[in-house]
Amino acid sequence: MKDSFIFKGTSFVLGNYEILNDEIEKYVKSHYLEGFDYHRIENSEDYQEFIKKQSKTSAFDYMVGNIMGFYKRFHVVSFPPTTHKYEEAENSLDLCVNAIEKLLEKTKLNGNEIDAWFVSSATQTQFAPGIAEIAKAYFADIDNQAPCYSLTSACVGFNINLENAIMYFKQNPQAKNILIAHTEVMSALLPNTKDFVPFSSFGDSAAAVILSRVKTENQEGVVYITNSEDTKMLDFLGADPNGKLFMNPRMVKSRAVPNISNTFNKILKETQWKIEDLKYFIPHQTGNAIVDSVAKKIGIEKNKVYKEIQYNYGNLSGASIPACLDLLLENELKVGDKIITSVAGLGGEFGGFAYIVPQNNTENHSQAELENKTIFITGASGGIGREIAMQAAEKGGNLILHYNSNSEKITKIKNDILSKYKVKIDLVQADLSDKNQTENLVYEIKSKFKNINYLIVTHAITGSLSKASEVSDLEFEKVLDVNYFSIKNLCDICSEIVTESIVIMGSVGEDAQFPGSASYVASKRALRAYAVSLATKVYENKVNCVYYLPGIVEAGMMAKLDKSQINMSLNNIRQKSMIEVKKIAERILKSAYRMKIPKVRISYESHLKVIKDGYLKY
């Protein structure tokens, strides 16, 4: 039996905005973009012959689509890309996280089952730490120590990391799964240029694969890989310190065509394959000027040259090849099919690999993320608490569910969970505003569990929505008892038995101070001040403390407001729409055992991690 390195799974994602050729043409005609010569194209014999059959095709669409090979692309911002649009747009890290999330769902693996992380990009969001380290933090537990490797590379980044991953496998016999991703927001390089060519060519995307080691009788998967570098290209393709793209198309073509062609021929020779053995040749999706010249140079039939990514998504830089693999493995490739890839790009890097579609893709036996973990959730009969409990059970966690008085509702929640998941559930009742009941509750938990991994505090009451001057002392004290003192009492005692994380729910109301919620806002502000001191206390025991502020959620206080009040509240805090209970619950749960959470803002107040979710103001 041999070690084979196969693609266990593939995925890719795109920017949110589809950009068609006619939209770019509008900006060419308005002289926002430059470099397109209508007169030359319209008077060319080839175009005149073409429009006899397709009379509605403009000279621009003919040039960019039929000649260059790009029909549409996707950007993270609407067209045209301008600097200010990127302030709130998805960036290369966001796209990378989206691609990895899609990949792990597809393969049914979790981040703790990845033995090493290799991520490449030329448009990463920060200099350090590297993008691989940050991406991993979204998917692996806080104490996970799998190594990460970040690479600054564009078109050939994926190929370089694929070779590095295979080397890692050979040096680490215990490794089974390696994640390789490439992410790029190429459109962010365009605001300072006016040449229509890169606007027409580049798309924003991230792609990810899981490369797995499997035992096979014959060599399958990646059977050969090569990488090289051509220093003559260094000064002709890249981005300057201000992020301005520089590109000399003629020089790029003059070097890329022989480099891609020679790589293909080298791989063909090393594998002892013939062109007719191939199902597909996958070149870098850089456009017809290079791809068609390569095809002609190596003498391969057009139907064997795969160009679907460039046609429908644009030049995706280093994400191009894994994106092609995702489409092909999903729809066309069969067991035993042979493919060769070859790429060239930024910095003169070039390379490629040979791949045989494996006989089998062994089933994954993924361990649930929260298996053997115990999660104590307060307010579990409420909307968010219930959803957190359901998702924790889905991830294999054993539950301690607290409720105050509604035994019928909490029993139904328990039965619903047990009907779907094989976990242990304990129900505990207490009025947490009563210190004696709180102490008895924690004593009961201590005697049975000794310790718990995560405490997630969700219970709270809204209180009166009257003006502050109209809220009675009794009402104010009631809200303060539930929203502040009960949580303080609980956390003070539970801090002795929590081993990993304490998550306390705050509210956007603390920041926004919505009118008519004085007692609620006051109680939450007091709670946040307490959480800062709690975080310092538990930090000594290596326990993380998280203070989670959801924006406006489809539950709780919002049920008391009409549509106009909700819209006004959303506008006041710069939140686009209300957050689904399921989504906020998922992120709150993950905050207990992940360093990073998608779609939130994270800051620190001393040792307290503060997470703001859904709103952009404050």
RAJOLIN-V418602 format. One record per residue. N is the residue number from 1. RES is the residue in one small letter. BURIAL is 1 if it has 24 or more other ideal C-beta (glycine too) atoms within 12 Angstrom, else 0. Layout:
# RAJOLIN-V418602
N/RES/BURIAL  N/RES/BURIAL
This chain:
# RAJOLIN-V418602
1/m/0  2/k/0  3/d/1  4/s/1  5/f/1  6/i/1  7/f/1  8/k/1  9/g/1  10/t/1  11/s/1  12/f/1  13/v/1  14/l/1  15/g/1  16/n/1  17/y/1  18/e/0  19/i/1  20/l/1  21/n/1  22/d/0  23/e/1  24/i/1  25/e/1  26/k/0  27/y/1  28/v/1  29/k/0  30/s/0  31/h/0  32/y/1  33/l/1  34/e/0  35/g/1  36/f/1  37/d/0  38/y/0  39/h/0  40/r/0  41/i/1  42/e/0  43/n/0  44/s/0  45/e/0  46/d/0  47/y/1  48/q/0  49/e/0  50/f/0  51/i/0  52/k/0  53/k/0  54/q/0  55/s/0  56/k/0  57/t/1  58/s/1  59/a/1  60/f/1  61/d/1  62/y/1  63/m/1  64/v/1  65/g/1  66/n/1  67/i/1  68/m/1  69/g/1  70/f/1  71/y/1  72/k/1  73/r/1  74/f/1  75/h/1  76/v/1  77/v/1  78/s/0  79/f/1  80/p/1  81/p/1  82/t/0  83/t/0  84/h/0  85/k/1  86/y/1  87/e/0  88/e/0  89/a/1  90/e/1  91/n/1  92/s/1  93/l/1  94/d/1  95/l/1  96/c/1  97/v/1  98/n/1  99/a/1  100/i/1  101/e/1  102/k/1  103/l/1  104/l/1  105/e/0  106/k/1  107/t/1  108/k/0  109/l/1  110/n/1  111/g/1  112/n/1  113/e/1  114/i/1  115/d/1  116/a/1  117/w/1  118/f/1  119/v/1  120/s/1  121/s/1  122/a/1  123/t/1  124/q/1  125/t/1  126/q/0  127/f/0  128/a/0  129/p/0  130/g/1  131/i/1  132/a/1  133/e/1  134/i/1  135/a/1  136/k/1  137/a/1  138/y/1  139/f/1  140/a/1  141/d/1  142/i/1  143/d/0  144/n/1  145/q/0  146/a/1  147/p/1  148/c/1  149/y/1  150/s/1  151/l/1  152/t/1  153/s/1  154/a/1  155/c/1  156/v/1  157/g/1  158/f/1  159/n/1  160/i/1  161/n/1  162/l/1  163/e/1  164/n/1  165/a/1  166/i/1  167/m/0  168/y/1  169/f/1  170/k/0  171/q/0  172/n/0  173/p/0  174/q/0  175/a/1  176/k/1  177/n/1  178/i/1  179/l/1  180/i/1  181/a/1  182/h/1  183/t/1  184/e/1  185/v/1  186/m/1  187/s/1  188/a/1  189/l/1  190/l/1  191/p/1  192/n/0  193/t/1  194/k/0  195/d/1  196/f/1  197/v/1  198/p/1  199/f/1  200/s/1  201/s/1  202/f/1  203/g/1  204/d/1  205/s/1  206/a/1  207/a/1  208/a/1  209/v/1  210/i/1  211/l/1  212/s/1  213/r/1  214/v/1  215/k/0  216/t/1  217/e/0  218/n/0  219/q/0  220/e/1  221/g/1  222/v/1  223/v/1  224/y/1  225/i/1  226/t/1  227/n/1  228/s/1  229/e/0  230/d/1  231/t/0  232/k/0  233/m/1  234/l/0  235/d/0  236/f/1  237/l/1  238/g/1  239/a/1  240/d/0  241/p/0  242/n/0  243/g/0  244/k/0  245/l/1  246/f/1  247/m/1  248/n/0  249/p/1  250/r/0  251/m/0  252/v/1  253/k/1  254/s/0  255/r/1  256/a/1  257/v/1  258/p/1  259/n/1  260/i/1  261/s/1  262/n/1  263/t/1  264/f/1  265/n/1  266/k/1  267/i/1  268/l/1  269/k/0  270/e/0  271/t/1  272/q/0  273/w/1  274/k/0  275/i/1  276/e/0  277/d/0  278/l/1  279/k/1  280/y/1  281/f/1  282/i/1  283/p/1  284/h/1  285/q/1  286/t/1  287/g/1  288/n/1  289/a/1  290/i/1  291/v/1  292/d/1  293/s/1  294/v/1  295/a/1  296/k/0  297/k/1  298/i/1  299/g/0  300/i/1  301/e/0  302/k/0  303/n/0  304/k/1  305/v/1  306/y/1  307/k/1  308/e/1  309/i/1  310/q/1  311/y/1  312/n/1  313/y/1  314/g/1  315/n/1  316/l/1  317/s/1  318/g/1  319/a/1  320/s/1  321/i/1  322/p/1  323/a/1  324/c/1  325/l/1  326/d/1  327/l/1  328/l/1  329/l/1  330/e/0  331/n/0  332/e/0  333/l/1  334/k/0  335/v/0  336/g/0  337/d/1  338/k/1  339/i/1  340/i/1  341/t/1  342/s/1  343/v/1  344/a/1  345/g/1  346/l/1  347/g/1  348/g/1  349/e/1  350/f/1  351/g/1  352/g/1  353/f/1  354/a/1  355/y/1  356/i/1  357/v/1  358/p/1  359/q/0  360/n/0  361/n/1  362/t/0  363/e/0  364/n/0  365/h/0  366/s/1  367/q/0  368/a/1  369/e/1  370/l/1  371/e/1  372/n/0  373/k/1  374/t/1  375/i/1  376/f/1  377/i/1  378/t/1  379/g/1  380/a/1  381/s/1  382/g/1  383/g/1  384/i/1  385/g/1  386/r/1  387/e/1  388/i/1  389/a/1  390/m/1  391/q/1  392/a/1  393/a/1  394/e/1  395/k/1  396/g/1  397/g/1  398/n/1  399/l/1  400/i/1  401/l/1  402/h/1  403/y/1  404/n/1  405/s/0  406/n/0  407/s/0  408/e/0  409/k/0  410/i/1  411/t/0  412/k/0  413/i/1  414/k/1  415/n/0  416/d/0  417/i/1  418/l/0  419/s/0  420/k/0  421/y/1  422/k/0  423/v/1  424/k/1  425/i/1  426/d/1  427/l/1  428/v/1  429/q/1  430/a/1  431/d/1  432/l/1  433/s/1  434/d/0  435/k/0  436/n/0  437/q/0  438/t/1  439/e/0  440/n/0  441/l/1  442/v/1  443/y/0  444/e/0  445/i/1  446/k/0  447/s/0  448/k/0  449/f/1  450/k/0  451/n/1  452/i/1  453/n/1  454/y/1  455/l/1  456/i/1  457/v/1  458/t/1  459/h/1  460/a/1  461/i/1  462/t/1  463/g/1  464/s/1  465/l/1  466/s/0  467/k/0  468/a/0  469/s/0  470/e/0  471/v/1  472/s/0  473/d/0  474/l/0  475/e/1  476/f/1  477/e/0  478/k/1  479/v/1  480/l/1  481/d/1  482/v/1  483/n/1  484/y/1  485/f/1  486/s/1  487/i/1  488/k/1  489/n/1  490/l/1  491/c/1  492/d/1  493/i/1  494/c/1  495/s/1  496/e/0  497/i/1  498/v/1  499/t/1  500/e/1  501/s/1  502/i/1  503/v/1  504/i/1  505/m/1  506/g/1  507/s/1  508/v/1  509/g/1  510/e/1  511/d/1  512/a/1  513/q/0  514/f/1  515/p/0  516/g/1  517/s/1  518/a/1  519/s/1  520/y/1  521/v/1  522/a/1  523/s/1  524/k/1  525/r/1  526/a/1  527/l/1  528/r/1  529/a/0  530/y/1  531/a/1  532/v/1  533/s/0  534/l/1  535/a/1  536/t/0  537/k/1  538/v/1  539/y/0  540/e/0  541/n/0  542/k/0  543/v/1  544/n/1  545/c/1  546/v/1  547/y/1  548/y/1  549/l/1  550/p/1  551/g/1  552/i/1  553/v/1  554/e/1  555/a/1  556/g/1  557/m/1  558/m/1  559/a/0  560/k/0  561/l/1  562/d/0  563/k/0  564/s/0  565/q/0  566/i/1  567/n/0  568/m/0  569/s/1  570/l/1  571/n/0  572/n/0  573/i/1  574/r/0  575/q/1  576/k/0  577/s/0  578/m/1  579/i/1  580/e/0  581/v/1  582/k/0  583/k/1  584/i/1  585/a/1  586/e/1  587/r/1  588/i/1  589/l/1  590/k/1  591/s/1  592/a/1  593/y/1  594/r/1  595/m/1  596/k/1  597/i/1  598/p/1  599/k/1  600/v/1  601/r/1  602/i/1  603/s/0  604/y/0  605/e/1  606/s/0  607/h/1  608/l/1  609/k/1  610/v/1  611/i/1  612/k/1  613/d/1  614/g/1  615/y/1  616/l/0  617/k/0  618/y/0
